[in-house]
């Protein structure tokens, strides 16, 4: 999560996260609603202008693994709905960059950020 600048635990499976994107600060509450290591993670996200559900699945492929991420977003403010297509394109580009960075770390034998070696 390349844009994450703060993360604070709020209790079991709940966090307050802050992202900084092109000078714009987005604060949200994240709740892990399903966690089945090592293959499934589902997180509910709530911010001032949107609600979202992010699902991450790891599956086996020939000679490796594939990470698939799906994000379903509902914009709760009019301006956010108008800006939604632009926000979605930028979020998609950031997600792809994050996936590439994670792939490079794993292929180099490095642990993912936040995990032990």
N, C-alpha and C positions, 0 to 999 in steps of 0.2 A: 504494500500500500504506500506507494511513493509519495503521496500527498499528505499522509498522516503526520501531524506535528505534535499531537498530544493524545494520550489514552489514559483514562483514569477508571479503575474498577469501582462499580457502584454497588456491588453485591454479587451473589452467585450468578454467574453467566450474564452479567449486565455491565456495560461500560459506557462512559462518556467519551466520545472521540471528537477530535477537532482536525479538520482538513484545511489546507491552505492551497487554493487553486487560482493562479493568476492574480494574487493579491486579495482574493475573496475568501473570507473565513466561513467555513460551514461547520457548525456544531451539531452533533446528533447523539442520540442514545441508541446503543446497539445491544441486542439481547440474543444470545445463542439459544435457539429454540430446538435445534437437533444437532447432536454431535455423536457421530459413530466412527471413531478413528479406525483405520486411516482413510476411509473412503467417502465420508459424507459430513458436510458442515452446512447448516442453514442458520442464517442470522436475520433477525427483524431489525430494521433501521427506522428511526423516527426523528425527523427534524422539523423545523418550523414550517417549511414549504413543501415537504413531501413525506411519504411513507414508502418503504421498500422492503422487499424480501430478497436476500442474496443466497443462492444455493451453489455450493462447490462440491463437485463429484470427481473422484479419482477412479479411473478404470484402467484395466490392463489393455495393452496393445501389443502388437508383434515387437518384441524386444524392448518394451518400456511401458510407460504409463501415460495417460492423457488426463489433464485437468480441464474440466468443463465448468464454467461459471455462468450462471443465469441470474440476472437481476430484473425483478419486476417492480416497477415504480408507479406510484399514484401521486400526482402533484395535487397539493391541497390548497394552493393559492393561485389566483388567476395569472399573475405575472410568471410564476413558475411553469404553469401549463403552456403559456406562450413561448417561453424560453426552452421548454422541454426538449425539442429536437436538437438544439445546439448543445444543451447540457448532455444529452444522451451520446452525441458524437464524441464530445470531449471525454466523457466517462469511459466510452468504449476504447478510445485511443490510450487512455491511462491504464485501463485494465490489461490491454494487450502488452503495453510496456512492462507492467508489473509481472505478467506471466513470462515474458522473455527474460527478465532479470532473475526470476526464480529458477527458470530452466538453466540459465548459465551457472548459477550458484550450485545447483544440484549436479550438473554435469562436471563441474570442477571439484566435486567432492566436499563442497562447503555446506555447513548446515544452513537451513533457512533462517532468516532473522527471527529471533525470539525462541529458538530451539537450541538444545545442547548438541554437541558433537558426539 
